[in-house]
Amino acid sequence: MPENRIVITGAGVASAIGLGQQDFFDAFLRGESGVRSLADRDDEGPVPPPGCENDGFWIGAPIVGFDGKQFVKPRKALKVMSREIQLAYVSAMMAIEDAGLDTVLPASVPAADHSAADQSASDSISFAPQEIGTVFGSEMLYGPPTELAEAFQKCLDENGDMDESRFGEAAMRSVMPLWMLKYLPNMPACHVGIAVNAHGPNNSLVVGDTSGPAALDEAISCLTRRIASCMITGAAGTRINATRLNYRNDLPIAEATPKIADASRPFDPESKGVVGGEAAAVFVLETLASSTRRGAAPLAEVVGIASRFVASGGMSLAKRSCDIHTAGIRGSAKAIELAVADAMRKAKVTANDIGFVVSHAMGDPIIDVQERDALQRMLPNIPVVTPISTLGHTGAASGSIELLVGVLALKRNMIPPSIQLSPTTHTKPVVSDAQRLTKRYGICLSHTPEGAAIATVLASVN
């Protein structure tokens, strides 16, 4: 890593097992599951028809009890915030408070006065607006089909056939004028940037499961190139809204289990598919020197990060598939291996230094085999944590959730357990009971069905 040491000084999360990092990690340590029937959801999302509550299609990890009105200010901003944007915004505000920046943001120190303010011993922090940046991982944001239903109904001709030429006029009359602003993938970064008066780097990365770690990597680059002094980064995502539930051809669907909370089964060779969820996780990044100057206690240090791509079998064939019988059609063990090797090289550590692995295994037997094979070669016999067993697959947020688990494990010196339906069938040392962490480093993995992989080495701060 570059000479400037990069630390995480704040973290916020909205998840099915808790809002805020303390509630989140406490629930994780207790082995609680956010997986349940989607009949329990209380948002505008679809619920199962009677009799289908335990069907695998209708199992997920929704955030229950979340009301954006309690957190988003000004409240009128909610009309241009989809649920994913709200989750990202709330998580960012929690991360800012956790970093001790809530009393000084939005930023207001003029650039001309910033240097003098920095040198004042009485100032706890003094970032100028242009020194604060926001980089978020994101995905396609899909609204409820009901928001467009009236416009589509007006496109039907007298025979009940769709006449696409009518849609322009119908949409102007029947769709909220600001509708598109609710569902632009770059809006989490924009809303957070506006809220804190950030005039520095602003970007959004839409790269599937690796979106959050990719955003972290870019945020680190902004700090090391000194085009920003404080970066807010993270991701939000979902696989359980109406449109995403309708498209399930990229990953197999999980089967119901006797206990619904056990339905998400990473690394279990008997698993048939993936449980969806929703979440957001956001971090505040700065240099160690900056955090020391203002008296902030870092949660963890990012000491190595690497991204690699090796096309999966399906990507090579230009084919998406949810088949669970064709080996190698999804995922890439080679990409994971290359990312792990380069991240450890940058961090100047070996496998013997790593205390735990935060896995991206998700219950897809094809993808999980790719990661299992990579870990057996690169990080054998190291304790493994599988967040997706607890929260389901949260889309673009999944990589940031895995980073958060790694950060909090280091901060609290505890490796959290993973929910397992059949512990004896696992071929990796998946942690079934919380255990004390005895090493300084952990590594977090994220990868996509297409063959992208990112590995991040985190360290406790001495």
Secondary structure, DSSP 8 states (H G I E B T S, - for coil): --SS-EEEEEEEEEETTEESHHHHHHHHHTT----EEGGG--SSS----TT-TTSGGGEEE---S--GGGT-SSGGGGGG--HHHHHHHHHHHHHHHHTT-TTT-S----HHHHHHHHT-TT-S----GGGEEEEEE-------THHHHHHHHTTB-TTS-B-GGGHHHHHHHHS-TTGGGGG-TTHHHHHHHHHTT--S-EEEE--GGGHHHHHHHHHHHHHHTTS-SEEEEEEEEES-SHHHHH--SSS-B----SSGGG---TT-TT---B-EEEEEEEEEEEEHHHHHHTT---SEEEEEEEEEE---HHHHTT-----SSSTTSS--HHHHHHHHHHHHHHHT--GGGEEEEE----S-HHHHHHHHHHHHHHSTT--EE-THHHH-B-GGGHHHHHHHHHHHHHHHTEE-----S-GGG-SS-B--S-EE--SSEEEEEEE-TTSEEEEEEEE---
